[in-house]
């Protein structure tokens, strides 16, 4: 009997998936445990194994297509088996020709490997590469009105193919012309001066999930923010001494993770989650560390961070960052955080506010260290200050609780030797 393979839910936040590639084609034999396809989730591209033995009888989702979880992905059975009843009853992804848009989409312009580009005004005909219509003297045949329109639009008439008598460029050629778009550096393109242009990029599964989850958090959880400056002179000195041993390189972010983890043990209200009917007070400390990748933001988790040394924390964060960039993070790498840290200090950002990463009740936004005049012992002296902002879900955390946590965190960062005891 034929077996239905559905689009799997490969993460707790996945609502739809994209088939990145198929490793089998219709008619191929498939064994249980063999890689059937690669599925792009909201966080990573993962290999998907077959659970069945047989022949691949049907592929329901084309490569590159996004479909909801539990949509029919494939059918595996005996060679020649009739699967018509399955295809009529199972939720199958709609074919491209079955989709009817309200208006036809403009013809995209392929530009090497750059994103698809559409240029206004939209052409009625396919975009043409530069064409020059001229006589033996090199003079371009163009009507006076067409030339005037071309000047007004900022078009290069050398690119326009004439449809008039003898290849003459006429008014309709200018009105219906889309400029040739050469590829530029970094995915940008150049168009003729005065011509409006834009790029439409498909939304990745990761970006869709980021948009959905952060919108839910921002509009559901009542945020409030607590900001504090941290004196980093002692932390800078301690880091210099630790790194001078040559055993490992400790970053300021590693120190922040450790200080946060120890502070959470003293303030369990901050290490809590809003679950609707209950508030969960987590006794363990799992720190989510936001990592920026090309398509958005991933948050791998340093588990039991309060029990780990700075070197171990640093090694884990580096490994997770590389796996995130390579799209090799697994669900076990990003699930289970009880608190999140977002650090933009390395990008020169002095201060910012972050959106709570649900189900956490708080997220700490960490800015860069800047040299400023500070007052010590009644004297104005040079100092180094780091700004942090704690975003809190007011359903779980009150202002006094958040302030107490920040003061404990400040004490650890300003006296880093206490983290090593």
Buried (B, 14 or more C-beta within 10 A) or exposed (E): EBBBBBBBBBBEBBBBBBBBEBBBEEEEEBEEEBBBBBBBBBBBBBEBBBEBBBBBBBBBBEEEBBBBBEBBBBBBBEEEBEBEEBBEEBEBBEEEEEEEEEEEEBBEBEBEEBEBBBBEEEBEEEBBEEEEBEEEEEEBBBBEEBBEBBEEBEBEBEBBBBBBEEBBBBBEBBEBBBBBBEBEEEEEBEBBEEBEBEBEEEEBBBBBBBEEBBEEBBEEBEBEEBEBBBBBBBBBEBBEEBEEEEEBEBBBBBBBBBBBBBBBBEBBBBBBBBEEEEBBEBEBBBBBBBBBBEBBBBBBBBBEBBEBBBBBBBBBBEEBBEBBBEBEBBBEBBBBBBBBBBBBBEEEBEBBEBBBBBBBBBBBBBBBBBEEEBEEEEEEEEBBBBBBBBBBBBEBBEEEBBBBBBEBBBBBBBBBEEBEE
